[in-house]
Amino acid sequence: MPDSATERTTTVVIGAGLSGLAVASELSRYGVGSIVVDGFGPLAQAGPSVHTGMLQRCEVADPASMLERNQILRHLRNYAASHHLDVRNTTKAVRLDLLTAAETPPASPRQWAVHTANGILLADHVVVTRCAQSQLRKMLAELGIAVGQNLVAAMRAVGMHLVGVGELITPTPKEVLRQAKAVGQAISSKVALPAAPGLAIA
């Protein structure tokens, strides 16, 4: 991995729609840095990795849900712009690698490599959006991760999180926001944030 094309961040969010922006906003509120990229680009698979093209987009058909979704999305886009969140709408995540201990940079817990046309993003955590659970199970199996009965626990154990996915149907916008809040809390609880400057006591 060439250093000139490699960036490091705490979290990479794959999906720049409602779910991705909701997670980035939650992480921002906790002071956790993230980079949001789009997904679904094709790239030849190499090594212990997975195409992000297998993460299929799910659409909400209900007109009332679509209206609510669009209003929330507009609010999140305004939040992202006003808080200078790193949202890269034109950057597609094309491959996801789970790094081995030997591949991880020294003195760094980073374990995920998200490949884009512009380079590689290294992160402690990856948030996947708009993906069916059956697709996730297949993706984790291709990465060599034993899932067992509890998909969410298996994902969190390796720093992967899921937002915008329901058991059988696409979740409502309110459910997406609830999931984003839970993931934001889970990631921030594992991130050592710099301590706030203290006051000198005379």
Protein Blocks (a to p, Z undefined) as FASTA:
>chain_A
ZZklpccdfbdcehjbfklmmmmmmmmmnopacddddehiacddehjdddfklmccdddf
blklmmmmmmmmmmmmmmmmmnopacdfkbccfbdcdddfklpcghiabfbdcddfkbcc
ddfbdcdehiafklmmmmmmmnopafbjmlmlmmmmnopacehiafkbccdfklmmmmmm
mmmmmmmmmpccddddddddZZ
